[in-house]
Structures are given as structure tokens and as C-alpha cells.
Amino acid sequence: MSHKIVAVCLLMSCLIASAYSAAKVPIAIYYESLCPDSAKFITEQVYPAVKGELRDVVELTFVPFGKSTFVTQGSEVTFTCHHGPNECYGNKVHACAIEHIQANSYQVEYTRESLTIDFINCLMKAGKNFPDNVYPGQRCATENHINNWENIKSCANSTEGSVLLKKAGEATQRLQEPLTSVPTILFNEQFDKQVNDRAQTNFAGTICKYVSAPQPRICNQHNGANTPSLASVSAILSSLIGLWFIRSFY
């Protein structure tokens, strides 16, 4: 095979890969650990969407604070949470998990992102009802391949947990539109009430509005878009490159 043909083949491969490698959509979710609406949204909308075809096109940021408030007195930070002290602890667990969960080299099937969403989903599924009043952190960690629950628990019960929750509070306070409802969802770091409301009942469909073509097949179910298949993209690129290849000899 000549160098020119090899170059054409490499070019074609790169073009096909580029066609299917769109930038991820940044999505920030501002929520509370014991909020029923947050639990419903994360377990019924977010989790199914990001565990399916859309997992590779989104970049999720979880901000566990919501309508909580905090007061700083010297080095001490006191929190008042929307659903009481248990929620303050839950928010700290979430913040510490987001900070400390790491993938392991011997569990290549689990990424840091997938482990985090699995853990958060499990915690939110538990809602406010904990068997024997035991917070489900350890159970959710065991069920979802989180190997450093003790580190997360120590963080939540220490100054580090307060520092991380304070950061979540500061991020919440920096919203361009003050947070008035929980959960609040931002796409591309921008708050739009209509987008926020639509996302809470059709998260996958809302994501599809932000994903560049070619879109995942699931988007066809939500917006009726005619997404070109890999085969059709390959055929088009092959034709164009074939024409270029032929003309390059004349």
C-alpha cells in the first residue's frame, strides 16, 4: 500500500472519529440530600439518562446544598439545612463522596463518574426513611463498589466536610439567578427557567437539545431528529475522500 493510500485511510479514520466526538454538555445540579423532589429527579431522570447512551455526552457537577444557609464564626462554620440537621450531615456525605471517590485500576469497568452517580443515586433512593435510623452511606458504598467509605465518613464528620459543604454553599450563592427551588439545573453554566422546568420531567430530551449532531440514537425518541448513522457518515466521507484521492493524481 502506498504512503498516499495510507495517509488517506488515516485521514478517513480521523474524520469519522471527529464526527462522533462532540464536546460534552456541562450540567450542574443544585440539590439537597433529603429533598423529595431532588430524590425524584436524580433517581428517575438523571440516573437513567446518564447510565444509558447519554453517558458520554454530559459532564455532571453535583452541588449538594440547596436552600441551606451557613454562618462563619472564626474557623467554625454552622449550617442550617432545609430539612434539618440530618440533611446537613447528608449534604456533607455527598460533598465528601464527590471529593473522594476514585476509580481503581483493577476495576476498569468503573469510572470515577460512574461510581459517584451510582453512590449518589443509592443515597437519594433511600430518601428520609433509614432502617434503624442508620444513614445508608456504608450500605450504598458496599453495594456500589465504593472502597473508601471510611474516608468519606471521616470527611463528613470532620472540618473537611464543613469546608466542602461551605464551598457548595458559596457555589450556590454565586448563581446568576438566586436559587428559589430545589433541584435547580444549569446547562452550559446558564440558568433558564423554561429549560430547568423541562429538564425536571424530561432530562434526556433536554440534554438532546444541547448535543451537537450526530446525536445519540435515543435523541430520536425525544426530538424526532434524523441522526445520521455511523455507516452513513462513513459512506459520505468515503465518497468525498475518494474524489479527493482521484483528483490528486491529475
N, C-alpha and C positions, 0 to 999 in steps of 0.2 A: 504494500500500500504506500503510495507516495506521501511525501510530507504535506502536500496541499490537501489531499483527501483526509488525512489525519486531522489537520487543522480544521477542516470543515466539520468533521464529526464532533470534535471538541466544542466548536462554536455552537453547533446544534444542541448539544447536551446542556451547555451553559444557558442558552436562551430558554430552553424548556424548563430548566430548574428555576431560572429567574421569573418565569411566568407564574410559577406556583409558590414564590417566596415573598409574599407581601408583608409589610411591616405589621407588627402586632398592634391591636387596638388597646390602648391603655384605659382600664376601667377601675375606678376607685369606689369601694363600697363602705359607706359610713353606717355603722350598725351598733347594736347593743347585745351583749351576750344572753340576756334573759328576756329580750323583747319578742313577743309572739310574732309580730309582723316581720321582724328580722329573720326569725327562725323559718317562717313560711317561705320567705323569699329565697334564702340561701339553700334550703333543702329541696324546694320544689322547682325553683327556677335556675339558680346559679349552678348548683351541683350537677344536675342532668346535662346542662349545656356544656360545661367545661370538661365533663368526663366523656363527651362524645366528639363529634367531628370538629367542634369549635375550639378544642383544647389548644391547638397550635396557632390560633389567630388572635388570642387575647392575652393581655398581661394584667393580672388582677392585683390590686392593692386593697388589703383589708384594714379598716381603721375602726377598732372596737372602742367606741367612746359614746357616740350619740348625744343625748341630751344631758349627759353628766356635766358636772362642774368641778373645779378644783380651786383650792386656796393654798398658796405657798407661804409658809412661816419659817424663815430661815432655811434649813436643809430639809424640813418636813413638808410633805405635800398631803393635804387632806382632800379626799374625794367625796362627793355626794352624787350618787347614781340614781338614774331614773326609776329603777326597780329595786332600790335598796342596797344594803351592804353586800349581799350575796352577788349582786351584779357587778359591784366594784371588783370583787375577787375574780369573778368570771372574766371580766374585761382584762384583768391583769394576766390571767392564764392565756387568753387569746393573744395578747400582746407579746407575752414571753414565748409562746409557741411560734408565732410568726418570726420572732427574732432568732430562735434557737434550733428549730427543726432543720436537720441536714440530711441529705441523701447519703447512703453508704455505698462504697464501691462494690460490695458484694451483693447489693440488691439493685442491680441496674434497671430493673423494671419500674422502680420508684424514683421519681424526681423530687426535688425539694418542693416544687409547686404542687405535685400530686399528693404528697404526704401532708402538706399543710391544708389543702382543701378537704382531704379525707378526714383529717382530725377536726377541723372546724365544723364540717357537716355533722359529724358524730356528736359533738358537743351541742350543736344547735338542735339536733333531733331530740335530745334529752329534754329540752325545754326547761320548765321550772320544777318538774317532778323527778326528784332523785331518790332511788331506792335507799332506805335507811338514812336519808339526808346526806348521803355521801356524794360529793361533786364527782361527775363521771370522767374526770381527767385521766386517771390511771386506766380505767376500763377502755376509754376511747384510744388511748395510746397503745394499749396491748392489741386491740382489735385492728388497728391501722398501721402496724409496723413502725411505730414511733419508739425508738430505743432509748431516748434520753428524757423520759418523763420526769425523773428525779431532778434533772437540771431545770426543767420547765417549772416544776413545783417550787423548787428553791428560789427561782427567779420571782415567781408570783408572790412569795411570802417575804421578799426582801426589798431593800431600797431600789434594786434594779427594776422590779416590777412597777414601782411607783414612777420611776423615771420614764420607763417605756409608755406607761399609760398617760403620763403628762404630755409626752410627745404626741400621742394620738389625740389628746385634747387640744393641743396647740394646732395640729393639722386641721382639726375640725373647726376651730375658731377662725382659721385663715380662709375658709370657704368664701368665695365671692358673694354668694347668697347665703345669709345665715341659715343654719340647719333648723328647719321647723318640723320635720317629720323624719321618722326612722322606719326603715332604712332610707338613705339618700344615695343615689347612684350618679357618678360623674363619668361621662365618656370624653376622652381626649382632654381631661382636666377642666372641662367646662360643664356648668350646671345648666340644664334646660328642663323646666318643669314638665313639659309635654314628654320629653324623652325619658325623664325619671319615672313618670307615671306609667308610660308604656312598658318600660323595662320591668316593672314590678309584676306585670301579668304576662309579658311575652319577652323574656330576657334574650332568648335565642334569636327571635325575629329582630329585636332592636340591635343586637350585635351585627346581624347581617347587613343592616343599613350602613354600617361603618367599614365593612370589609371590602377591599378592592377586588375587582374581578381578576381572574376567575375565582368565584366563591365556592366554599364547601357545598356539597350537594344538598345538605339539609336546608340551606337557604332557599332552595326552590320551593320548599313546602311553606315558607313564610312570606316570600315576596313574589313568587312566580317568575323569577328571573331565569333566563335561559343561560345557564352557566356552561361554557364550553368544556367538554371533557378533555382529559389528557390526550386521548387519541386524536381529537380534532385539532388541538393545539399543535401536536406533533406533525400532523399532516400539513397544516398551514406552513409551519416553519420549514418542513422538508421541501415543500414546493418553492418557497422563497429562496432557500439556500441552494436548491438545485438550479434555479435560474441564475443565481449569482455565480455558481460554480461553472456553469456552461459558458456564461459570458466572459468569465475570467480567462478563457482560452482563446478568445478572439480579440 
